[in-house]
């Protein structure tokens, strides 16, 4: 059983990465998709109770925001895997500008998330962490290195 937690600012490629890598195997838990925390919590609880693999496809910029998922998933027997979308702000703003509403978010949402963004760490409780970047329009996944 896997609980996958994405961390990254809007426009960094999280949802596209989910579609490319986890759509066929993991439930997507996303506030953008579910619209309310109550719905999101119900999806999360259902996954935890049934052992369904899931991906939390939210910005999760701070350790505090990730803690909820980690604390609930570990006791339920899930392995905790984090993907950190290391993307500079300007490319995210550009990708966002190319989106059609309602997928487009205000630039202030990207700038605010970037200010709050904290790199995840294994100390938070993750079993594995990976870096994800977009290079020439393709996702590159790298093993975690605390030195980066």
ABEGO torsion letter per residue (X at the ends): XBBBBBBEBBGAGAAAAAAAAAAAABBBBBAAAAGBAAAAAAAAAAAAAAGBBBBBBBAGABAAAAAAAAAAAAAAGBBBBBBBBBBBAAAAAAAAAABBOAABBBAAAAAAAAAABBBBBAAAGBABBBBBBBBGGBBBBBBBBAAX
